[in-house]
Every structure is written in C-alpha cells, then in structure tokens.
C-alpha cells in the first residue's frame, strides 16, 4: 500500500510540474492520473511473481520520478 501511494504521489507531482497547460488543469489532470497509477500499482503488486519484483516495479519508478522532480525544482530556483 505504501509503495502505491508513493508512486501515485510521485506521478502527481511530476505531471503537475511537467504538463504544458494551465496550472489548475495540470494539477487536476495529474491527480486523476495518480489515482489510476495507484490502482495499477496494486494490480502490479499482486501480479508479480515475488515481493522483490513488486517492490522494484513500484519503488523504482517512484524514486526515479521523485529524483526528476528534485532536479526540476533545483533548476527552477
């Protein structure tokens, strides 16, 4: 559960920064995408053959997206 929430949060933050539209529309679109990502991460966790593969498939992209967000915020400041 925690990994799915982290992945959804990372997706929401990254998309709200990166989408080329009005900020309010970007945030709403990113939040709706985050809900879908959270649901898909639960599917991924139960479809994985092992817990390690599930964690790698969820935590890996979440850490990557949080890293990209940190780089984008540094370059904007």
Beta strands, then each sheet from edge to edge (+ up, - down):
end
